[in-house]
Amino acid sequence: MTDLGIGGAVRRYFLMYFPFTFLAGLVVGFALASIWPDVAEGFVPSGLYIGSLLSGLGVAVVGWVYGNKKVSRMVRPRRIGVTVGLTDEEVKHIRRQVLTKEPIDVSHISVLRGAAVQIREGLAKQLLFSPGLLIYFAGQFLSRGIQSVIDVVMLVLLVGMVVLLAITSRQFHQTGEFLTSTYPSGSDNPK
């Protein structure tokens, strides 16, 4: 399995598609709030509420479609999973090596590289989809504020989502570093 530029595809998404989708959702949200201002008692709160709903849903859908159409094509070949015949312990061991938590077993480098590409593809799709959910729920929270225990729980969940997104981003970066550092010498690097 080969990574044909997943990192570039994710970067392109966050530089082009994400901001456009987010801003388009906000603009439409404020346009709807000017017509229907009673949603959250005022123009700005209504605009943020509706805009965050639309932006979050839009970013999630665009991220999901982009991940399936662009990121999936950045993996060659896609026949079967590298870790299909392995036990859970072996899969954990491989994942820990790829994420640099254990020393690399050079005798299994082709399996490790294949697993790294699969892990990176999955992490990329999570990175593309998750911000939409975060925006959606953050908008809900911001429009309500802290009024009850449920709002405090929602704030804790939002902070948890941010932490998970940061961990996913870090692991995505680590898999890219692993693939770069273990690239066989003498062959063309697709990045």
N, CA, C and O of each residue as an XYZ file, in Angstrom:
764
protein
N       0.848     -1.171      0.000
C       0.000      0.000      0.000
C       0.892      1.231      0.000
O       1.936      1.263      0.650
N       0.459      2.241     -0.740
C       1.252      3.455     -0.857
C       0.386      4.672     -0.612
O      -0.752      4.749     -1.076
N       0.938      5.622      0.123
C       0.296      6.914      0.348
C       0.681      7.815     -0.821
O       1.852      8.154     -0.987
N      -0.288      8.198     -1.618
C      -0.029      9.033     -2.790
C      -0.293     10.514     -2.528
O      -0.538     11.266     -3.472
N      -0.250     10.938     -1.295
C      -0.430     12.347     -0.987
C      -1.647     12.662     -0.146
O      -2.331     13.656     -0.386
N      -1.923     11.823      0.839
C      -3.068     12.069      1.722
C      -2.894     13.405      2.442
O      -3.846     14.173      2.579
N      -1.674     13.674      2.897
C      -1.409     14.923      3.616
C      -1.729     16.150      2.777
O      -2.308     17.113      3.278
N      -1.359     16.119      1.518
C      -1.665     17.234      0.614
C      -3.159     17.406      0.395
O      -3.656     18.529      0.314
N      -3.871     16.294      0.299
C      -5.324     16.363      0.114
C      -6.003     16.951      1.344
O      -6.925     17.757      1.218
N      -5.556     16.556      2.530
C      -6.134     17.094      3.765
C      -5.813     18.581      3.887
O      -6.677     19.373      4.263
N      -4.581     18.960      3.573
C      -4.186     20.374      3.614
C      -5.034     21.205      2.646
O      -5.498     22.290      2.995
N      -5.230     20.697      1.445
C      -6.046     21.398      0.444
C      -7.483     21.575      0.936
O      -8.088     22.626      0.722
N      -8.022     20.556      1.588
C      -9.375     20.651      2.131
C      -9.464     21.775      3.157
O     -10.376     22.600      3.099
N      -8.522     21.809      4.096
C      -8.587     22.809      5.157
C      -8.230     24.213      4.675
O      -8.584     25.191      5.332
N      -7.545     24.332      3.554
C      -7.235     25.656      3.010
C      -8.300     26.175      2.052
O      -8.461     27.386      1.904
N      -9.033     25.268      1.398
C     -10.002     25.707      0.395
C     -11.453     25.387      0.774
O     -12.271     26.293      0.931
N     -11.757     24.129      0.915
C     -13.145     23.698      1.069
C     -13.728     24.016      2.445
O     -14.867     24.473      2.545
N     -12.953     23.777      3.506
C     -13.432     24.025      4.857
C     -13.823     25.488      5.073
O     -14.947     25.751      5.502
N     -12.922     26.465      4.785
C     -13.313     27.859      5.044
C     -14.500     28.307      4.194
O     -15.369     29.036      4.674
N     -14.539     27.879      2.945
C     -15.641     28.273      2.068
C     -16.962     27.723      2.586
O     -17.955     28.448      2.646
N     -16.982     26.457      2.958
C     -18.208     25.834      3.456
C     -18.648     26.475      4.768
O     -19.833     26.739      4.969
N     -17.688     26.722      5.659
C     -17.992     27.342      6.944
C     -18.582     28.739      6.750
O     -19.612     29.068      7.337
N     -17.927     29.556      5.925
C     -18.415     30.927      5.694
C     -19.751     30.934      4.960
O     -20.615     31.759      5.258
N     -19.927     30.033      4.014
C     -21.203     29.963      3.292
C     -22.342     29.626      4.252
O     -23.426     30.202      4.154
N     -22.103     28.700      5.175
C     -23.115     28.362      6.170
C     -23.451     29.536      7.072
O     -24.618     29.763      7.390
N     -22.428     30.287      7.489
C     -22.676     31.459      8.326
C     -23.450     32.541      7.577
O     -24.378     33.134      8.126
N     -23.072     32.797      6.326
C     -23.758     33.822      5.528
C     -25.225     33.457      5.345
O     -26.108     34.298      5.514
N     -25.479     32.206      5.000
C     -26.870     31.764      4.827
C     -27.601     31.831      6.162
O     -28.779     32.187      6.208
N     -26.916     31.492      7.241
C     -27.530     31.559      8.567
C     -27.929     32.977      8.939
O     -29.023     33.188      9.461
N     -27.072     33.946      8.683
C     -27.403     35.335      8.986
C     -28.475     35.871      8.037
O     -29.297     36.699      8.429
N     -28.465     35.397      6.786
C     -29.518     35.800      5.851
C     -30.875     35.277      6.332
O     -31.875     35.993      6.286
N     -30.899     34.039      6.787
C     -32.147     33.498      7.316
C     -32.547     34.198      8.613
O     -33.735     34.379      8.877
N     -31.568     34.591      9.418
C     -31.879     35.290     10.672
C     -32.475     36.663     10.414
O     -33.265     37.157     11.218
N     -32.108     37.283      9.304
C     -32.698     38.588      8.991
C     -34.169     38.456      8.607
O     -34.950     39.392      8.782
N     -34.539     37.298      8.087
C     -35.929     37.030      7.735
C     -36.692     36.496      8.945
O     -37.869     36.804      9.129
N     -36.019     35.697      9.767
C     -36.641     34.963     10.857
C     -35.854     35.197     12.153
O     -35.215     34.266     12.642
N     -35.879     36.403     12.723
C     -34.995     36.766     13.837
C     -35.418     36.228     15.205
O     -34.663     36.389     16.164
N     -36.560     35.612     15.338
C     -37.053     35.201     16.652
C     -36.515     33.852     17.127
O     -36.926     33.369     18.182
N     -35.616     33.244     16.381
C     -35.115     31.925     16.745
C     -34.372     31.972     18.075
O     -34.612     31.129     18.939
N     -33.477     32.936     18.257
C     -32.683     33.007     19.488
C     -32.698     34.411     20.077
O     -31.701     34.860     20.643
N     -33.812     35.097     19.948
C     -34.003     36.422     20.549
C     -32.961     37.440     20.085
O     -32.153     37.915     20.883
N     -32.980     37.767     18.813
C     -32.095     38.792     18.287
C     -31.407     38.343     17.017
O     -31.308     37.151     16.723
N     -30.931     39.335     16.267
C     -30.326     39.049     14.966
C     -29.014     38.276     15.097
O     -28.851     37.237     14.457
N     -28.078     38.762     15.910
C     -26.766     38.111     16.017
C     -26.877     36.718     16.635
O     -26.319     35.773     16.077
N     -27.574     36.549     17.764
C     -27.704     35.176     18.286
C     -28.426     34.234     17.312
O     -28.067     33.063     17.190
N     -29.439     34.754     16.627
C     -30.144     33.923     15.638
C     -29.221     33.562     14.482
O     -29.199     32.418     14.025
N     -28.463     34.541     14.015
C     -27.529     34.286     12.915
C     -26.467     33.270     13.288
O     -26.135     32.390     12.495
N     -25.931     33.392     14.504
C     -24.933     32.418     14.959
C     -25.540     31.029     15.122
O     -24.930     30.020     14.771
N     -26.742     31.004     15.657
C     -27.413     29.718     15.870
C     -27.680     29.012     14.538
O     -27.273     27.867     14.342
N     -28.356     29.694     13.641
C     -28.690     29.092     12.343
C     -27.416     28.864     11.524
O     -27.261     27.823     10.887
N     -26.511     29.840     11.546
C     -25.258     29.713     10.793
C     -24.410     28.552     11.262
O     -23.814     27.843     10.452
N     -24.353     28.354     12.580
C     -23.551     27.224     13.083
C     -24.207     25.890     12.732
O     -23.514     24.914     12.446
N     -25.521     25.845     12.753
C     -26.206     24.625     12.319
C     -25.859     24.293     10.870
O     -25.461     23.175     10.544
N     -26.023     25.297     10.015
C     -25.763     25.079      8.588
C     -24.284     24.836      8.310
O     -23.934     23.966      7.513
N     -23.406     25.613      8.976
C     -21.964     25.425      8.780
C     -21.525     24.048      9.248
O     -20.786     23.355      8.549
N     -21.979     23.653     10.427
C     -21.593     22.345     10.948
C     -22.048     21.209     10.066
O     -21.276     20.299      9.763
N     -23.309     21.260      9.650
C     -23.815     20.212      8.758
C     -23.094     20.242      7.414
O     -22.738     19.200      6.865
N     -22.885     21.447      6.893
C     -22.194     21.587      5.605
C     -20.767     21.074      5.660
O     -20.334     20.339      4.772
N     -20.030     21.459      6.700
C     -18.637     21.015      6.834
C     -18.578     19.501      7.015
O     -17.701     18.851      6.447
N     -19.491     18.932      7.791
C     -19.502     17.479      7.988
C     -19.783     16.750      6.671
O     -19.107     15.775      6.342
N     -20.767     17.220      5.930
C     -21.125     16.554      4.666
C     -20.014     16.730      3.629
O     -19.616     15.765      2.976
N     -19.515     17.953      3.477
C     -18.446     18.194      2.501
C     -17.192     17.404      2.892
O     -16.526     16.841      2.024
N     -16.866     17.357      4.183
C     -15.711     16.582      4.637
C     -15.867     15.105      4.359
O     -14.919     14.444      3.935
N     -17.066     14.581      4.597
C     -17.307     13.166      4.334
C     -17.184     12.856      2.842
O     -16.541     11.878      2.459
N     -17.800     13.685      2.005
C     -17.738     13.466      0.553
C     -16.298     13.611      0.054
O     -15.822     12.786     -0.727
N     -15.613     14.654      0.505
C     -14.227     14.889      0.087
C     -13.343     13.713      0.520
O     -12.487     13.264     -0.242
N     -13.551     13.222      1.732
C     -12.763     12.091      2.214
C     -12.965     10.851      1.369
O     -12.008     10.136      1.071
N     -14.201     10.593      0.981
C     -14.476      9.406      0.172
C     -14.066      9.568     -1.280
O     -13.661      8.597     -1.919
N     -14.164     10.785     -1.812
C     -13.839     11.003     -3.225
C     -12.355     11.284     -3.462
O     -11.795     10.819     -4.455
N     -11.714     12.032     -2.572
C     -10.327     12.439     -2.794
C      -9.323     11.636     -1.978
O      -8.354     11.113     -2.529
N      -9.546     11.533     -0.673
C      -8.560     10.884      0.191
C      -8.472      9.395     -0.115
O      -7.375      8.836     -0.140
N      -9.595      8.750     -0.346
C      -9.579      7.313     -0.648
C      -8.799      7.005     -1.915
O      -8.228      5.922     -2.043
N      -8.769      7.933     -2.843
C      -8.025      7.724     -4.095
C      -6.527      7.913     -3.916
O      -5.746      7.604     -4.816
N      -6.127      8.418     -2.765
C      -4.715      8.662     -2.507
C      -4.005      7.436     -1.932
O      -2.856      7.530     -1.500
N      -4.683      6.292     -1.925
C      -4.097      5.058     -1.415
C      -4.050      4.052     -2.556
O      -5.059      3.797     -3.215
N      -2.866      3.481     -2.784
C      -2.706      2.518     -3.857
C      -2.027      1.277     -3.318
O      -1.097      1.445     -2.529
N      -2.382      0.071     -3.649
C      -3.707     -0.407     -4.020
C      -4.585     -0.602     -2.791
O      -4.092     -0.608     -1.663
N      -5.853     -0.758     -3.009
C      -6.826     -0.898     -1.920
C      -7.527     -2.251     -2.019
O      -8.752     -2.301     -2.127
N      -6.801     -3.300     -1.985
C      -7.452     -4.605     -2.133
C      -8.034     -5.122     -0.830
O      -9.236     -5.370     -0.740
N      -7.194     -5.287      0.174
C      -7.643     -5.852      1.446
C      -6.799     -5.236      2.557
O      -5.678     -4.786      2.317
N      -7.328     -5.218      3.740
C      -6.614     -4.634      4.864
C      -5.334     -5.385      5.191
O      -5.300     -6.613      5.119
N      -4.289     -4.665      5.546
C      -3.001     -5.249      5.862
C      -3.074     -6.095      7.127
O      -2.383     -7.107      7.235
N      -3.892     -5.696      8.067
C      -3.932     -6.364      9.370
C      -5.081     -7.357      9.507
O      -5.423     -7.745     10.624
N      -5.678     -7.772      8.408
C      -6.858     -8.642      8.458
C      -6.579     -9.959      9.176
O      -7.395    -10.377      9.997
N      -5.479    -10.619      8.905
C      -5.206    -11.933      9.488
C      -4.502    -11.887     10.828
O      -4.098    -12.933     11.335
N      -4.340    -10.714     11.420
C      -3.593    -10.584     12.662
C      -4.520    -10.576     13.876
O      -5.695    -10.220     13.780
N      -3.967    -10.975     15.014
C      -4.729    -10.930     16.269
C      -4.799     -9.490     16.762
O      -4.092     -8.614     16.263
N      -5.656     -9.260     17.741
C      -5.795     -7.915     18.309
C      -4.484     -7.413     18.907
O      -4.146     -6.237     18.770
N      -3.751     -8.297     19.565
C      -2.465     -7.904     20.170
C      -1.455     -7.521     19.095
O      -0.708     -6.556     19.258
N      -1.429     -8.273     17.998
C      -0.503     -7.957     16.904
C      -0.860     -6.619     16.254
O       0.027     -5.844     15.897
N      -2.148     -6.352     16.103
C      -2.599     -5.085     15.528
C      -2.203     -3.926     16.447
O      -1.738     -2.890     15.970
N      -2.382     -4.092     17.746
C      -1.982     -3.053     18.704
C      -0.482     -2.803     18.633
O      -0.027     -1.660     18.666
N       0.283     -3.896     18.534
C       1.742     -3.781     18.456
C       2.155     -3.010     17.198
O       3.043     -2.158     17.252
N       1.515     -3.307     16.080
C       1.816     -2.599     14.832
C       1.433     -1.129     14.950
O       2.206     -0.255     14.557
N       0.270     -0.853     15.479
C      -0.190      0.535     15.634
C       0.759      1.323     16.543
O       1.050      2.488     16.272
N       1.235      0.700     17.608
C       2.150      1.371     18.524
C       3.493      1.658     17.843
O       4.117      2.685     18.109
N       3.925      0.771     16.986
C       5.169      1.017     16.247
C       5.000      2.173     15.271
O       5.876      3.031     15.157
N       3.873      2.193     14.570
C       3.608      3.255     13.592
C       3.524      4.614     14.286
O       4.001      5.617     13.755
N       2.917      4.644     15.471
C       2.759      5.898     16.211
C       3.962      6.194     17.106
O       3.889      7.039     17.998
N       5.065      5.493     16.860
C       6.360      5.686     17.542
C       6.281      5.514     19.057
O       7.013      6.179     19.789
N       5.422      4.649     19.526
C       5.349      4.348     20.955
C       6.189      3.131     21.309
O       6.459      2.879     22.483
N       6.601      2.376     20.299
C       7.479      1.226     20.464
C       8.526      1.272     19.357
O       8.300      1.887     18.315
N       9.670      0.627     19.577
C      10.699      0.592     18.520
C      10.190     -0.142     17.278
O       9.392     -1.074     17.375
N      10.653      0.285     16.142
C      10.225     -0.294     14.860
C      10.946     -1.611     14.618
O      12.165     -1.706     14.762
N      10.173     -2.624     14.249
C      10.721     -3.921     13.868
C      10.984     -3.874     12.364
O      10.060     -3.998     11.559
N      12.247     -3.696     11.994
C      12.620     -3.493     10.590
C      12.291     -4.704      9.726
O      12.091     -4.559      8.520
N      12.231     -5.882     10.312
C      11.935     -7.078      9.517
C      10.494     -7.099      9.004
O      10.183     -7.850      8.080
N       9.612     -6.287      9.590
C       8.216     -6.216      9.154
C       7.859     -4.840      8.594
O       6.714     -4.402      8.705
N       8.818     -4.171      8.005
C       8.611     -2.785      7.579
C       7.518     -2.651      6.519
O       6.794     -1.655      6.516
N       7.380     -3.626      5.619
C       6.342     -3.502      4.582
C       4.943     -3.579      5.203
O       4.038     -2.860      4.780
N       4.764     -4.442      6.196
C       3.475     -4.527      6.885
C       3.231     -3.251      7.675
O       2.116     -2.729      7.687
N       4.267     -2.747      8.332
C       4.137     -1.509      9.101
C       3.775     -0.338      8.197
O       2.920      0.475      8.549
N       4.413     -0.243      7.040
C       4.109      0.855      6.113
C       2.686      0.736      5.572
O       1.985      1.740      5.452
N       2.256     -0.478      5.247
C       0.883     -0.678      4.780
C      -0.135     -0.315      5.848
O      -1.146      0.329      5.567
N       0.143     -0.735      7.076
C      -0.751     -0.386      8.184
C      -0.749      1.123      8.412
O      -1.795      1.705      8.700
N       0.403      1.756      8.285
C       0.486      3.214      8.469
C      -0.363      3.940      7.435
O      -1.024      4.927      7.757
N      -0.348      3.464      6.209
C      -1.172      4.092      5.165
C      -2.653      3.927      5.502
O      -3.427      4.874      5.367
N      -3.051      2.729      5.940
C      -4.450      2.507      6.308
C      -4.851      3.371      7.505
O      -5.928      3.966      7.515
N      -3.986      3.433      8.504
C      -4.279      4.259      9.678
C      -4.395      5.715      9.268
O      -5.310      6.416      9.700
N      -3.472      6.170      8.439
C      -3.462      7.573      7.996
C      -4.718      7.917      7.210
O      -5.269      9.008      7.360
N      -5.170      6.994      6.376
C      -6.397      7.232      5.616
C      -7.597      7.387      6.559
O      -8.407      8.299      6.392
N      -7.704      6.505      7.536
C      -8.805      6.590      8.496
C      -8.752      7.864      9.318
O      -9.783      8.492      9.560
N      -7.549      8.253      9.754
C      -7.394      9.487     10.522
C      -7.737     10.701      9.681
O      -8.337     11.654     10.179
N      -7.360     10.675      8.402
C      -7.671     11.797      7.506
C      -9.177     11.979      7.385
O      -9.677     13.103      7.432
N      -9.895     10.881      7.231
C     -11.349     10.973      7.118
C     -11.972     11.508      8.404
O     -12.943     12.265      8.358
N     -11.412     11.115      9.557
C     -11.905     11.661     10.817
C     -11.628     13.156     10.906
O     -12.471     13.920     11.377
N     -10.447     13.576     10.455
C     -10.099     14.998     10.496
C     -11.003     15.829      9.587
O     -11.271     16.995      9.881
N     -11.467     15.253      8.506
C     -12.327     15.983      7.585
C     -13.763     16.071      8.089
O     -14.445     17.064      7.836
N     -14.225     15.062      8.787
C     -15.624     14.994      9.222
C     -15.858     15.644     10.591
O     -16.864     16.327     10.784
N     -14.950     15.440     11.527
C     -15.137     15.870     12.919
C     -15.336     17.368     13.132
O     -16.154     17.738     13.974
N     -14.638     18.252     12.418
C     -14.858     19.682     12.666
C     -16.299     20.119     12.424
O     -16.776     21.051     13.072
N     -16.991     19.470     11.513
C     -18.392     19.800     11.270
C     -19.249     19.547     12.496
O     -20.092     20.367     12.858
N     -19.029     18.404     13.134
C     -19.772     18.102     14.363
C     -19.411     19.080     15.475
O     -20.275     19.523     16.231
N     -18.139     19.408     15.564
C     -17.688     20.353     16.585
C     -18.325     21.724     16.385
O     -18.779     22.343     17.348
N     -18.362     22.196     15.156
C     -18.991     23.488     14.854
C     -20.478     23.447     15.172
O     -21.023     24.379     15.763
N     -21.115     22.381     14.782
C     -22.552     22.226     15.012
C     -22.879     22.326     16.506
O     -23.748     23.100     16.908
N     -22.181     21.542     17.314
C     -22.471     21.539     18.753
C     -21.972     22.802     19.451
O     -22.589     23.261     20.412
N     -20.869     23.365     18.980
C     -20.379     24.610     19.580
C     -21.369     25.741     19.336
O     -21.595     26.571     20.217
N     -21.955     25.778     18.158
C     -22.971     26.789     17.865
C     -24.196     26.645     18.748
O     -24.777     27.634     19.194
N     -24.579     25.409     18.994
C     -25.713     25.168     19.887
C     -25.401     25.678     21.288
O     -26.232     26.318     21.931
N     -24.190     25.385     21.746
C     -23.792     25.805     23.083
C     -23.697     27.332     23.177
O     -24.172     27.927     24.143
N     -23.083     27.959     22.175
C     -22.908     29.415     22.214
C     -24.239     30.155     22.167
O     -24.388     31.214     22.776
N     -25.193     29.603     21.453
C     -26.483     30.276     21.366
C     -27.267     30.173     22.685
O     -28.095     31.033     22.986
N     -27.004     29.129     23.462
C     -27.722     28.923     24.726
C     -26.991     29.520     25.916
O     -27.611     30.092     26.812
N     -25.661     29.384     25.922
C     -24.914     29.786     27.104
C     -25.057     28.724     28.182
O     -25.582     27.639     27.931
N     -24.590     29.042     29.378
C     -24.691     28.093     30.487
C     -25.895     28.475     31.331
O     -25.876     29.470     32.055
N     -26.945     27.662     31.224
C     -28.178     27.917     31.960
C     -28.557     26.780     32.886
O     -29.358     26.962     33.803
N     -27.987     25.606     32.652
C     -28.355     24.452     33.470
C     -27.202     23.453     33.504
O     -26.139     23.686     32.927
N     -27.433     22.350     34.184
C     -26.432     21.285     34.279
C     -26.192     20.661     32.910
O     -25.074     20.254     32.594
N     -27.226     20.587     32.113
C     -27.090     20.020     30.766
C     -26.103     20.844     29.942
O     -25.330     20.285     29.164
N     -26.124     22.158     30.105
C     -25.198     23.023     29.375
C     -23.757     22.810     29.835
O     -22.832     22.892     29.027
N     -23.561     22.543     31.102
C     -22.215     22.249     31.609
C     -21.724     20.922     31.028
O     -20.563     20.806     30.635
N     -22.598     19.934     30.975
C     -22.239     18.644     30.373
C     -21.897     18.841     28.898
O     -20.947     18.243     28.395
N     -22.664     19.672     28.210
C     -22.388     19.950     26.800
C     -21.024     20.620     26.633
O     -20.294     20.313     25.691
N     -20.681     21.526     27.534
C     -19.374     22.181     27.481
C     -18.255     21.168     27.689
O     -17.244     21.206     26.989
N     -18.431     20.268     28.641
C     -17.425     19.226     28.888
C     -17.277     18.336     27.657
O     -16.161     17.974     27.287
N     -18.382     17.985     27.028
C     -18.325     17.168     25.812
C     -17.633     17.908     24.669
O     -16.874     17.303     23.912
N     -17.886     19.206     24.540
C     -17.209     20.001     23.507
C     -15.702     20.037     23.737
O     -14.923     19.888     22.797
N     -15.298     20.234     24.980
C     -13.867     20.230     25.301
C     -13.276     18.855     24.993
O     -12.169     18.757     24.465
N     -14.016     17.793     25.322
C     -13.571     16.446     24.990
C     -13.417     16.239     23.492
O     -12.468     15.595     23.043
N     -14.355     16.788     22.715
C     -14.261     16.683     21.254
C     -13.025     17.403     20.726
O     -12.357     16.913     19.815
N     -12.723     18.562     21.298
C     -11.532     19.314     20.878
C     -10.272     18.509     21.193
O      -9.357     18.440     20.372
N     -10.221     17.903     22.376
C      -9.061     17.095     22.753
C      -8.922     15.897     21.812
O      -7.818     15.594     21.358
N     -10.025     15.219     21.517
C      -9.965     14.074     20.588
C      -9.536     14.503     19.190
O      -8.798     13.780     18.522
N      -9.984     15.657     18.747
C      -9.581     16.164     17.437
C      -8.086     16.478     17.432
O      -7.407     16.238     16.434
N      -7.573     17.008     18.532
C      -6.136     17.292     18.636
C      -5.326     15.998     18.628
O      -4.272     15.934     17.996
N      -5.805     14.970     19.322
C      -5.120     13.675     19.332
C      -5.129     13.056     17.942
O      -4.120     12.512     17.494
N      -6.256     13.137     17.263
C      -6.358     12.614     15.893
C      -5.389     13.340     14.973
O      -4.715     12.715     14.154
N      -5.319     14.653     15.108
C      -4.399     15.441     14.294
C      -2.951     15.045     14.563
O      -2.154     14.927     13.632
N      -2.615     14.842     15.817
C      -1.246     14.449     16.189
C      -0.914     13.071     15.607
O       0.177     12.873     15.072
N      -1.845     12.125     15.708
C      -1.602     10.796     15.160
C      -1.477     10.835     13.643
O      -0.677     10.100     13.065
N      -2.265     11.690     12.996
C      -2.158     11.857     11.542
C      -0.758     12.335     11.181
O      -0.144     11.832     10.239
N      -0.263     13.300     11.928
C       1.088     13.820     11.697
C       2.131     12.728     11.957
O       3.080     12.590     11.185
N       1.968     11.953     13.032
C       2.917     10.891     13.360
C       2.974      9.816     12.275
O       4.053      9.318     11.953
N       1.823      9.458     11.711
C       1.841      8.448     10.648
C       2.548      8.982      9.414
O       3.248      8.238      8.726
N       2.371     10.267      9.129
C       3.084     10.876      8.010
C       4.583     10.880      8.235
O       5.357     10.598      7.320
N       4.989     11.199      9.453
C       6.417     11.170      9.803
C       6.969      9.752      9.696
O       8.083      9.553      9.211
N       6.195      8.767     10.148
C       6.622      7.374     10.052
C       6.830      6.981      8.594
O       7.849      6.382      8.251
N       5.874      7.313      7.743
C       5.984      6.946      6.323
C       7.172      7.646      5.668
O       7.861      7.050      4.840
N       7.413      8.889      6.026
C       8.546      9.623      5.461
C       9.870      9.031      5.936
O      10.801      8.861      5.148
N       9.948      8.722      7.222
C      11.219      8.224      7.769
C      11.528      6.788      7.343
O      12.692      6.387      7.359
N      10.536      6.021      6.970
C      10.773      4.626      6.582
C      10.683      4.413      5.079
O      10.630      3.273      4.619
N      10.664      5.495      4.309
C      10.551      5.330      2.859
C      11.801      4.660      2.326
O      12.911      5.080      2.654
N      11.645      3.620      1.504
C      12.813      2.895      1.011
C      13.696      3.799      0.138
O      13.196      4.528     -0.718
N      14.980      3.740      0.362
C      15.890      4.563     -0.440
C      16.010      3.955     -1.842
O      15.884      2.746     -2.037
N      16.252      4.826     -2.787
C      16.409      4.376     -4.170
C      15.126      4.312     -4.957
O      15.163      3.991     -6.145
N      13.992      4.603     -4.352
C      12.728      4.602     -5.099
C      12.138      6.006     -5.071
O      12.537      6.847     -4.265
N      11.200      6.242     -5.946
C      10.602      7.567     -6.067
C       9.603      7.767     -4.949
O       8.696      6.955     -4.765
N       9.767      8.850     -4.199
C       8.828      9.192     -3.145
C       7.630      9.898     -3.764
O       7.813     10.927     -4.414
N       6.400      9.386     -3.591
C       5.240      9.981     -4.226
C       4.845     11.324     -3.642
O       4.005     12.012     -4.222
N       5.415     11.718     -2.523
C       5.049     13.000     -1.926
C       5.832     14.044     -2.587
O       5.698     15.221     -2.253
